[in-house]
């Protein structure tokens, strides 16, 4: 009989953990409703293709470290804090970032790359230290 309360407690812990994990990554893309479709498309593409390595609240992603102690090799720049221009983003996409160490070259191309670049250029750097 003593095993039953332990089993219920274990199930409760597992249920809580599942609920907590299910809540991870529930942020959504949040761009202005007045933005052109390319900006919204760029945000969606960024969230799907870039969000695993980059933090950017406008895309609902948390892929980069926010503290140096949490940093991993694959963490890309935090675009909440780093401002980018269209040419900078296109360069990074074509060349695998600026260091060429981790980011795959041409992770998006053509119109998708342009849309991601326009999205980042419009919204990046809004939480940068002044």
Secondary structure as the mmCIF struct_conf table of DSSP 4:
data_model
#
loop_
_struct_conf.conf_type_id
_struct_conf.id
_struct_conf.beg_label_comp_id
_struct_conf.beg_label_asym_id
_struct_conf.beg_label_seq_id
_struct_conf.end_label_comp_id
_struct_conf.end_label_asym_id
_struct_conf.end_label_seq_id
HELX_RH_AL_P HELX_RH_AL_P1 UNK A 2 UNK A 23
TURN_TY1_P TURN_TY1_P1 UNK A 24 UNK A 25
TURN_TY1_P TURN_TY1_P2 UNK A 33 UNK A 34
BEND BEND1 UNK A 35 UNK A 35
HELX_RH_AL_P HELX_RH_AL_P2 UNK A 37 UNK A 49
TURN_TY1_P TURN_TY1_P3 UNK A 50 UNK A 53
STRN STRN1 UNK A 55 UNK A 56
HELX_RH_3T_P HELX_RH_3T_P1 UNK A 57 UNK A 59
TURN_TY1_P TURN_TY1_P4 UNK A 60 UNK A 60
STRN STRN2 UNK A 61 UNK A 62
BEND BEND2 UNK A 64 UNK A 64
BEND BEND3 UNK A 66 UNK A 67
HELX_RH_3T_P HELX_RH_3T_P2 UNK A 68 UNK A 70
TURN_TY1_P TURN_TY1_P5 UNK A 73 UNK A 74
TURN_TY1_P TURN_TY1_P6 UNK A 79 UNK A 81
HELX_RH_AL_P HELX_RH_AL_P3 UNK A 86 UNK A 95
TURN_TY1_P TURN_TY1_P7 UNK A 96 UNK A 99
BEND BEND4 UNK A 101 UNK A 103
HELX_LH_PP_P HELX_LH_PP_P1 UNK A 104 UNK A 104
TURN_TY1_P TURN_TY1_P8 UNK A 105 UNK A 106
BEND BEND5 UNK A 107 UNK A 108
HELX_RH_AL_P HELX_RH_AL_P4 UNK A 110 UNK A 123
TURN_TY1_P TURN_TY1_P9 UNK A 124 UNK A 127
#
